[in-house]
Each structure stands twice: as structure tokens, then as C-alpha cells.
Amino acid sequence: MSQDLLKTPLNALHRELGAKMVEFAGYDMPVQYPAGVMKEHLHTREQAGLFDVSHMGQILLSGANAAQALETLVPVDIIDLPVGMQRYAMFTNEAGGILDDLMVANLGNDQLMLVVNAACKEQDLAHLRKHIGNQCEITPLFEERALLALQGPQAVTALARLAPEVAKMTFMQYTSMPIDGIDCYISRSGYTGEDGYEISVPADQAESLARRLLAEPEVAAIGLGARDSLRLEAGLCLYGHDMNTETTPIQASLLWAISKVRRADGARAGGFPGAEQVFAQHQSGAASKRVGLLPQERTPVREGAQIVDADDKPVGTVCSGGFGPTLGAPVAMGYVDAAFTALDTPLWAIVRGKKVPMKVSKMPFVSPRYFRG
């Protein structure tokens, strides 16, 4: 089967390190290394983990109108995004549903760098070309560039040995600089709730950089299994699971990601697909919303489990769930009817025919440690 899968530039390195490989978004990816998911998760929380996220799509937008053009497709302030900063964004459809979530960085010189999800990258590229292809240059860098994420409290210690300037960066800053002689784009961001960096590197130099980083004493290779448990503890959405074309930013509890200037009372209100539906939902409330859930037993509650109330009436569905190694307990997120979203509301998940008690919880489950200076 792996013969038909796409491979990242680090494929041979993963196999050399003893990774268990699985199919993910059409790619042959490491789900874990010999240490196992639990140890990899805790190593990232305590030291520094290196993730191969080269399956993600990198797209360059160029031209004087690039920011204005992109702003017509997302509910986010792109026009005033400062040079050297990046921002979280979402592509919405005409119904206000989420087509994908992405990161947008302002490189300066009328250039924006986008990082989109692996499973959505071809449709995102088509979406950009269809709607703004006549307003700016759109260059996919899917083959040209790889992407590494170095995450954890010791990420700065390890990376600063190779590129001392990274220590001065703060959360969501974005810059270009050489690491060990390799020209890279670097952001101080990530998908684990920890401090750390995402590093865009020329594909043909990715293995060399990965080996250099893995040689640092704090750094270990981490697979998709721990990436998932880390992001779940951080309360972060995974596209296609915790949000999709049927969910709006309001339902997904992502109002914070709609820039104030783009909201109904903002200076540049609306102007993105589905704005009226999103604003109406913000005003009158969504019928269901994404919430954090803490199972009250040791039983992990997985994606797809039905959620019921005290009278066994179905009130929602789990969208992500598993064991949280940092908490030492199961954690989950789910969509529940609006009447059941208040903190500490008792709910039950149906797991193999049995009711597992849960409570609605605040998110993130583990406090983030982003470096804000």
C-alpha cells in the first residue's frame, strides 16, 4: 500500500529511526517511533519534539493586491497584518461553513505565505485560483519546500544553538533566516500548546536540517500519534474532525479567530463568503457548539461516540477524543446542543453500549505556554 502513498523528504529518515508508518492524508507518515506515543507526548511537554509536517501545503501569494484579495476569502484581518507576523485564518463557503483552516504570514514585499492542511491543499489551491487568481500570483510550493515543527519548552534552547536570533522571536512572529547555513522561513508557533517553532525548509535540505536538530540533546523525533494527543490537550481543532464544511466558526467556538475589524460592527465588516450567516449565528446563537468534555471514568471516549443527556436523549457527538498523557486522564471535544454547553454540565457518552459520565469543561485542558515576550 505504501507504494501508492506520497512521501515527504524525511521518509527514509523516519524508517531509519524505526517509525511505525501509516497512511495520513495520502502520505506515508510516522504515527510513532519505538519510544511510543505516551513517551513522545511527555518528551514534547518536558523538552523538545521534532515533527515532520511536510505533508501540509505551502502556498505563496505575491502582488500588490495579495492581502486585499485574500481578505475576501477569510473572516480575518489580512490587510493590516504586520510584516513579520502570522495569523490563523479560515476559508469559508457561502453558507459560512469552514472549507479549511490555515496560517497566513506576511513576508513583506507584497508576499504572503499560506500553510494549509494536507488533505485540503489541492482544493484550497483551486479555490484561491478560482476566486483571486486574477488579482495576485499564486505559487504552490508543495514539492519545493518541507515543513518541520520543533515544539516544547526546550525548543528555543536547541534551535538557538544553530540560529541564536530565534530566541528573540515572540509568539506568531515570522522571519527568514539561515539555520546551520540553510535558508529557512521560521515562525514561533505550533500545534501543541507549547512554545516552539515551525520551520519551512527547501525540500532537498530537509533531511540534513532534521538530522542536525535531532543531534541536539533535548530533541526527539515525534509522530502523528503524540501530535494528536498534544493538540487535543491544547483544545485545538483538527480539520475534517472538529470542523468541516457543515460547521461555521461560531459553531466551532472559533469566534476569537474572526478579527474584530471584520465582525458585523467592524470597520471592514463582512466581505467574506457566508458572512451574513455567521453574523446571524453570532447574534442569535448557534443550535450546537464545540465544547470540551472530561470523561469522569478511565474509559477513553473516541470520535463518533454519541452524547446523551440524563434522560438518554441524544444531544451531540464526540468529534475528537483520547487519552491525555499530561492530565493522566481521558479528554474529548464534541458538538452539543446549545442548552448543554455551560461549564460542568453533566453529559454521557455511549461507548460500546455503556454510558460513560462526562462534564463540559473549559478548553484548553492543558494551559498553553506560548512565548509572548
VOGU-3710 file (C-alpha; in Angstrom, 3 decimals, decimal comma):
1> msqdllktpl> 0,000/0,000/0,000  2,810/2,412/0,863  3,901/2,174/-2,790  0,943/4,369/-3,798  1,344/6,905/-0,998  3,086/10,243/-1,314  6,289/10,552/0,674  7,788/13,530/2,478  11,514/14,294/2,071  12,070/12,710/5,507
11> nalhrelgak> 10,556/9,316/4,637  13,870/7,424/4,640  14,865/9,080/7,939  11,590/8,018/9,610  12,227/4,415/8,581  15,840/4,589/9,729  14,570/5,781/13,138  12,246/2,780/13,405  8,972/4,632/12,876  5,680/2,818/12,530
21> mvefagydmp> 4,322/4,264/9,265  0,632/4,816/8,460  -1,397/6,467/5,709  -2,422/10,033/6,562  -3,959/12,472/4,043  -2,494/10,412/1,204  1,021/10,414/2,701  3,185/7,710/4,253  3,656/9,236/7,718  5,182/8,187/11,072
31> vqypagvmke> 2,495/7,585/13,700  5,088/6,761/16,374  8,715/5,777/16,934  9,972/2,941/19,195  9,547/5,037/22,399  5,768/5,081/21,819  3,083/7,759/21,841  2,972/8,297/25,620  6,730/8,914/25,979  6,824/11,068/22,831
41> hlhtreqagl> 3,956/13,204/24,159  5,591/13,730/27,552  9,006/14,383/25,980  7,453/17,223/23,947  5,822/18,710/27,053  9,090/18,468/29,030  11,847/19,007/26,426  11,547/19,336/22,625  9,944/17,220/19,934  10,629/17,323/16,189
51> fdvshmgqil> 7,634/16,705/13,931  7,612/16,192/10,173  4,675/18,242/8,894  5,876/18,393/5,287  2,561/16,924/4,116  0,987/20,324/4,800  0,666/22,629/1,796  2,709/25,821/1,484  1,383/28,413/-0,975  2,946/31,796/-1,822
61> lsganaaqal> 0,732/34,742/-2,795  2,537/37,654/-4,490  1,485/41,073/-5,721  0,342/44,487/-4,525  -3,254/43,243/-4,158  -2,468/39,912/-2,459  -3,634/40,959/1,028  -6,853/42,617/-0,190  -7,592/39,616/-2,404  -7,061/37,026/0,326
71> etlvpvdiid> -9,178/39,045/2,748  -12,225/38,437/0,511  -11,981/34,689/1,277  -11,365/34,705/5,063  -13,032/36,396/8,108  -9,647/37,685/9,235  -7,742/40,979/9,057  -5,111/40,378/6,377  -4,724/43,948/5,116  -3,303/45,156/8,445
81> lpvgmqryam> -1,293/42,014/9,216  2,159/43,422/10,053  5,232/42,342/8,110  6,936/39,557/10,046  3,744/38,268/11,707  1,390/35,393/11,000  -2,257/34,835/11,795  -4,712/31,942/11,993  -7,443/32,058/9,325  -10,265/30,003/7,802
91> ftneaggild> -11,648/29,679/4,291  -15,457/29,846/4,486  -18,121/28,871/1,983  -21,359/30,689/1,063  -23,187/29,030/3,978  -20,480/30,102/6,454  -19,099/26,552/6,653  -15,358/26,023/7,024  -13,538/24,805/3,881  -10,171/24,638/5,677
101> dlmvanlgnd> -8,167/26,391/8,360  -4,749/27,828/7,616  -1,898/30,054/8,735  -1,103/33,286/6,865  2,249/35,085/7,222  3,253/38,487/5,848  6,737/38,148/4,353  6,892/41,791/3,252  7,478/42,863/-0,367  3,807/42,138/-1,153
111> qlmlvvnaac> 4,175/38,443/-0,360  2,043/36,215/1,859  2,907/32,628/2,832  0,000/30,283/3,492  0,167/26,897/5,227  -2,918/24,755/4,562  -3,946/21,254/5,593  -2,599/18,285/3,670  -5,984/16,764/2,828  -7,312/20,123/1,557
121> keqdlahlrk> -4,313/21,569/-0,251  -5,343/20,797/-3,837  -8,896/22,084/-3,304  -7,543/25,159/-1,449  -5,250/25,899/-4,379  -8,177/25,571/-6,806  -10,305/27,801/-4,533  -7,616/30,514/-4,498  -7,082/30,336/-8,256  -10,807/30,491/-8,980
131> hignqceitp> -11,570/33,456/-6,740  -8,403/35,587/-6,642  -6,163/34,159/-9,364  -6,681/37,309/-11,446  -5,646/39,589/-8,558  -2,328/38,116/-7,431  0,216/35,452/-8,302  -0,441/32,087/-6,638  2,531/29,734/-6,368  2,156/26,295/-4,773
141> lfeerallal> 5,341/25,130/-3,051  4,119/21,589/-2,353  7,186/19,879/-3,847  9,766/22,634/-3,289  9,528/23,052/0,480  9,291/20,809/3,528  7,966/21,826/6,945  9,364/20,846/10,346  7,873/21,688/13,749  10,124/21,881/16,801
151> qgpqavtala> 7,878/22,015/19,868  8,336/22,120/23,617  9,868/24,244/26,409  13,416/23,389/25,296  12,790/24,110/21,587  14,281/27,581/21,923  17,399/26,196/23,670  18,027/23,650/20,922  17,270/25,891/17,943  19,137/28,913/19,326
161> rlapevakmt> 22,386/26,913/19,197  22,019/26,811/15,418  20,344/30,219/14,941  20,738/32,466/18,023  18,308/35,122/16,708  15,313/32,805/17,161  15,462/33,395/20,931  14,291/36,998/20,349  11,168/35,957/18,441  7,756/36,014/20,153
171> fmqytsmpid> 4,595/34,012/19,534  3,366/34,262/15,906  6,384/36,201/14,679  7,644/35,081/11,271  11,026/35,646/9,645  13,543/34,271/7,185  16,978/33,299/8,451  19,614/30,638/7,904  19,757/27,651/10,262  23,115/25,926/10,115
181> gidcyisrsg> 23,663/27,513/6,691  20,245/26,514/5,289  17,906/29,362/4,299  14,597/28,873/6,135  11,356/30,616/6,972  10,668/30,365/10,702  7,590/31,137/12,774  7,356/30,931/16,551  4,156/28,907/16,623  2,856/25,375/16,598
191> ytgedgyeis> 0,061/22,904/17,186  0,861/21,505/20,625  0,081/24,315/23,076  3,809/24,554/23,780  6,363/27,166/22,847  8,139/26,200/19,662  8,831/26,868/16,013  7,644/25,833/12,576  10,427/25,798/10,013  9,892/25,905/6,241
201> vpadqaesla> 12,982/24,468/4,556  13,923/23,640/0,944  12,855/20,017/0,404  16,315/18,873/-0,660  17,817/20,155/2,601  15,081/18,972/4,978  16,780/15,715/5,969  20,061/17,477/6,668  18,309/20,008/8,937  16,242/17,320/10,680
211> rrllaepeva> 19,380/15,297/11,462  21,097/18,431/12,779  18,158/19,178/15,089  17,863/15,561/16,255  21,543/15,704/17,239  20,662/18,270/19,937  20,298/16,557/23,352  16,808/17,950/24,070  15,281/16,878/20,747  13,492/13,621/19,917
221> aiglgardsl> 11,515/12,594/16,815  7,758/12,634/17,458  4,994/11,022/15,380  1,398/11,795/14,481  0,015/9,925/17,498  1,547/12,325/20,010  0,833/15,279/17,726  -2,845/14,382/18,024  -2,862/13,925/21,821  -0,885/17,167/22,290
231> rleaglclyg> -3,246/19,236/20,143  -6,278/17,651/21,827  -4,997/18,642/25,293  -4,447/22,145/23,863  -8,095/22,248/22,691  -7,026/22,797/19,066  -9,213/21,761/16,133  -8,232/19,182/13,533  -9,844/19,947/10,191  -12,207/17,214/8,988
241> hdmntettpi> -12,849/16,081/12,553  -13,604/19,106/14,772  -14,826/21,322/11,935  -15,819/20,923/8,310  -17,976/22,474/5,583  -21,082/21,832/7,730  -19,769/23,802/10,742  -19,403/27,568/10,993  -16,724/29,407/13,001  -19,428/30,178/15,602
251> qasllwaisk> -20,404/26,521/15,999  -16,724/25,541/16,153  -16,171/28,034/19,028  -13,742/29,997/16,861  -15,246/33,470/17,256  -11,837/34,596/18,585  -10,424/33,907/15,106  -12,820/36,347/13,422  -10,942/39,654/13,553  -12,867/42,474/15,248
261> vrradgarag> -12,469/44,688/12,189  -14,288/42,031/10,099  -17,205/41,448/12,506  -20,693/42,923/11,996  -19,787/46,144/13,843  -16,228/46,377/12,495  -14,710/48,913/10,090  -14,439/46,295/7,313  -17,444/44,189/8,324  -18,146/41,061/6,329
271> gfpgaeqvfa> -16,903/40,757/2,779  -16,097/37,045/3,182  -18,225/34,105/1,973  -21,114/33,302/4,318  -20,648/36,476/6,387  -24,405/37,063/6,804  -24,966/33,536/8,130  -22,003/33,788/10,502  -23,135/37,166/11,842  -26,727/35,948/12,280
281> qhqsgaaskr> -25,483/32,948/14,241  -23,224/35,139/16,376  -26,216/37,370/17,122  -28,831/34,721/17,873  -26,626/31,801/18,906  -25,818/28,548/17,154  -28,000/25,466/17,620  -24,927/23,445/18,623  -21,361/24,271/19,627  -17,991/22,618/20,140
291> vgllpqertp> -17,172/22,149/23,825  -14,504/20,476/25,916  -15,509/17,244/27,624  -13,855/15,477/30,565  -14,897/11,836/30,933  -15,340/11,028/34,633  -14,055/7,458/34,266  -10,844/5,994/32,821  -12,651/4,887/29,657  -11,401/6,870/26,636
301> vregaqivda> -14,241/8,374/24,608  -13,495/8,388/20,878  -14,603/10,359/17,843  -18,112/9,462/16,710  -19,443/8,485/20,144  -22,995/9,661/20,717  -23,582/12,128/23,585  -26,800/11,881/25,602  -28,402/13,779/28,478  -29,687/12,403/31,805
311> ddkpvgtvcs> -32,841/11,135/30,042  -30,784/9,271/27,397  -31,846/11,790/24,762  -29,158/12,306/22,063  -27,742/15,847/22,350  -24,477/15,647/20,426  -21,483/13,769/19,061  -17,820/13,492/20,068  -15,535/14,941/17,358  -12,125/14,170/18,959
321> ggfgptlgap> -11,212/12,084/21,960  -8,474/10,026/23,538  -6,153/9,788/26,486  -4,397/12,957/27,684  -0,963/11,863/28,940  -0,234/15,231/30,605  -3,518/15,070/32,520  -3,260/11,330/33,085  -6,922/11,064/32,089  -9,165/10,865/29,033
331> vamgyvdaaf> -10,174/14,086/27,243  -12,595/14,813/24,428  -14,279/17,536/22,412  -17,736/17,348/20,946  -20,628/19,231/19,416  -23,589/19,512/21,787  -26,954/21,248/21,620  -26,798/24,863/22,825  -28,746/24,077/26,026  -25,913/21,808/27,218
341> taldtplwai> -22,840/23,982/26,640  -22,495/25,524/30,124  -19,386/24,513/32,097  -19,791/21,452/34,350  -22,999/20,337/32,581  -23,274/16,563/33,152  -23,468/14,508/29,945  -22,861/10,892/28,967  -21,064/9,282/26,020  -22,224/5,944/24,676
351> vrgkkvpmkv> -19,126/3,713/24,448  -19,721/0,112/23,336  -23,313/0,318/24,567  -22,392/1,685/28,012  -22,883/5,215/29,354  -19,670/6,998/30,340  -20,308/10,100/32,504  -18,677/13,351/31,325  -18,647/17,008/32,269  -18,477/20,007/29,952
361> skmpfvspry> -15,061/21,580/30,550  -13,202/24,732/29,673  -10,522/24,476/27,000  -7,618/24,196/26,630  -7,328/21,241/29,017  -3,602/21,995/29,489  -2,579/25,665/29,801  -0,668/26,890/26,726  2,935/28,045/27,103  3,318/30,258/24,046
371> frg> 6,198/32,735/24,384  4,794/36,252/24,211  7,912/38,056/25,411
//
